[in-house]
Amino acid sequence: MADHTEEFLQLAAEAKTRIQQVSPEAALQLTQEGAVLLDVRESEEFAQGHLEGATNLSRGALAEQIEGTVPDKSTPIVCYCAGGNRGALAADTLQSLGYTNVVSIEGGLKAFPLDH
C-alpha cells in the first residue's frame, strides 16, 4: 500500500472527528447482529484478503453505488480499509449522504488479530 500524503491524512483526521470508530471486536458483533460489512479498499486489495462476509465497494465508487448496495439509509454499516483512514472517510461520506447508522473500524484490517 502506498504511503498517504499529509493532505490525505489531514482529511482522514478531520473525518474521524465526525464519525464513530469501533474496535474490531465491536465491529464483528455489529455484523453478527446484521450490520453490512463494507470493505472500501480497491478491488485488487480486496482480492488479496478481506473479512468474511464483507462487500467490496471502493471509496471512490461509494457515493455513486451505495444506494444499489444499501438502499435503506438506516441500515447499520461497518466500514473498513487497511489502516483506518479510508474507512473513516467512507463513513463520513455515508453520513453526508444521509446514512444514519455508520461506523468505521478503528485501525482498519491491520487492527485485527492475524487469525481473522
DONU-387915 format. One record per residue (C-alpha): residue number from 1; residue in three letters; x, y, z. Coordinates in pm, 1 decimal, m for minus. Each point is the difference from the previous one (the first is absolute). Example, Ala and Ser with C-alpha at 12.3 -4.5 7.8 and 13.67 -1.06 7.14 Angstrom:
residues 2
REC   i  aa       xx       yy       zz
REC   1 ALA   1230.0   m450.0    780.0
REC   2 SER    137.0    344.0    m66.0
END
This chain:
residues 116
REC   i  aa       xx       yy       zz
REC   1 MET      0.0      0.0      0.0
REC   2 ALA    130.7    344.0    m87.2
REC   3 ASP     75.8    250.2    271.5
REC   4 HIS   m270.4    260.0     47.9
REC   5 THR     64.5    368.6    m62.2
REC   6 GLU    m16.0    251.0    281.7
REC   7 GLU   m311.1    150.3   m158.0
REC   8 PHE   m173.3   m339.3     m8.8
REC   9 LEU     95.0    m69.9    361.8
REC  10 GLN   m137.6    340.8    101.9
REC  11 LEU   m329.6    m74.5   m177.5
REC  12 ALA    m19.4   m337.0    174.1
REC  13 ALA     74.8    156.4    338.8
REC  14 GLU   m278.8    252.5    m53.3
REC  15 ALA   m240.9   m276.5   m104.8
REC  16 LYS     82.4   m194.9    316.2
REC  17 THR   m130.5    291.7    207.9
REC  18 ARG   m342.3    m34.0   m167.3
REC  19 ILE    m48.0   m376.3      4.1
REC  20 GLN    m14.5   m282.8    249.2
REC  21 GLN    292.5   m242.6     m0.1
REC  22 VAL    m34.3   m345.6    152.2
REC  23 SER    242.5   m275.0     95.4
REC  24 PRO     34.1   m309.7   m218.5
REC  25 GLU   m188.8   m198.5    266.4
REC  26 ALA   m288.7    248.1      4.5
REC  27 ALA     m6.8     m0.5   m381.0
REC  28 LEU    m30.9   m377.7    m11.7
REC  29 GLN   m280.9     15.4    255.1
REC  30 LEU   m184.3    256.4   m212.7
REC  31 THR     32.1   m218.4   m309.6
REC  32 GLN   m128.3   m299.2    194.3
REC  33 GLU   m301.3    216.3     86.0
REC  34 GLY    m61.6     72.2   m368.5
REC  35 ALA    214.5    301.7    m86.9
REC  36 VAL    133.8     20.1   m355.0
REC  37 LEU    377.7    m45.3     m1.3
REC  38 LEU    140.5    232.3   m265.9
REC  39 ASP    360.0    m33.8   m119.7
REC  40 VAL     83.1    332.5   m165.5
REC  41 ARG    340.0    m99.9   m138.5
REC  42 GLU     70.1    m47.4   m369.9
REC  43 SER   m108.9   m330.7   m155.5
REC  44 GLU    362.6   m117.4    m32.6
REC  45 GLU     50.9     44.9    374.6
REC  46 PHE   m330.3   m172.2     75.7
REC  47 ALA    102.7   m297.3   m215.6
REC  48 GLN    317.5    m41.8    206.4
REC  49 GLY   m204.4    m54.9    314.9
REC  50 HIS   m297.7    142.3    185.1
REC  51 LEU   m227.4    m60.2    295.2
REC  52 GLU   m251.2   m278.8    m43.9
REC  53 GLY   m335.2    127.3   m119.5
REC  54 ALA    134.4    335.6   m118.2
REC  55 THR   m135.7    179.3   m305.1
REC  56 ASN    260.6    182.9   m206.4
REC  57 LEU    m91.9    350.6   m106.0
REC  58 SER    304.4    221.1    m47.9
REC  59 ARG     m5.3    342.0    160.7
REC  60 GLY     27.1    160.0   m344.8
REC  61 ALA   m323.7   m165.7   m115.3
REC  62 LEU   m181.7     30.7    330.4
REC  63 ALA   m217.9    305.7    m64.3
REC  64 GLU   m111.6   m132.5   m338.0
REC  65 GLN    m65.6   m361.0     98.1
REC  66 ILE   m101.7    m15.5    366.4
REC  67 GLU   m373.5     31.3    m60.9
REC  68 GLY      7.9   m310.3   m218.9
REC  69 THR    183.6   m190.9    272.7
REC  70 VAL   m175.6    144.3    307.4
REC  71 PRO   m324.0    173.4   m100.4
REC  72 ASP   m131.1     49.0    357.4
REC  73 LYS    190.2    291.6    155.1
REC  74 SER    m72.4   m125.2    352.7
REC  75 THR    178.0   m333.4    m61.7
REC  76 PRO    297.4    m47.1    232.6
REC  77 ILE    326.0     17.6   m198.4
REC  78 VAL    353.0    m80.4    114.9
REC  79 CYS    270.1    147.0   m227.7
REC  80 TYR    359.4   m111.2    m10.5
REC  81 CYS    317.9     28.7   m203.7
REC  82 ALA    357.8   m108.9     63.1
REC  83 GLY    101.8    252.0    265.6
REC  84 GLY   m309.6    196.9     97.7
REC  85 ASN     33.0    318.9   m204.1
REC  86 ARG   m204.0    m85.8   m310.3
REC  87 GLY   m255.6   m172.3    222.8
REC  88 ALA    m41.1    319.1    201.2
REC  89 LEU    m35.8    207.8   m315.1
REC  90 ALA   m255.9   m247.3   m136.0
REC  91 ALA   m203.4     13.3    321.6
REC  92 ASP      8.5    379.7    m13.7
REC  93 THR   m115.5     m7.0   m363.6
REC  94 LEU   m284.8   m237.5     82.2
REC  95 GLN   m115.0    226.2    281.2
REC  96 SER      3.2    297.1   m236.5
REC  97 LEU   m218.2   m205.2   m236.6
REC  98 GLY   m256.6    m49.5    275.3
REC  99 TYR     99.5   m339.5    140.6
REC 100 THR    m73.1     14.1    370.0
REC 101 ASN    155.6   m314.0    147.9
REC 102 VAL    360.4    m11.3   m126.1
REC 103 VAL    323.6    m83.5    181.5
REC 104 SER    360.5    m57.4   m103.8
REC 105 ILE    237.6   m260.5    138.7
REC 106 GLU    273.4    181.7    189.2
REC 107 GLY    333.4   m107.2   m146.4
REC 108 GLY   m165.9   m180.2   m290.9
REC 109 LEU     95.2   m350.8   m102.9
REC 110 LYS    343.3     38.8    160.5
REC 111 ALA   m167.9     19.3    343.2
REC 112 PHE   m129.1   m356.3    m27.7
REC 113 PRO    188.5   m296.7    144.9
REC 114 LEU    183.7   m202.0   m264.9
REC 115 ASP   m254.9   m281.4     22.2
REC 116 HIS   m293.7    207.9   m128.8
END
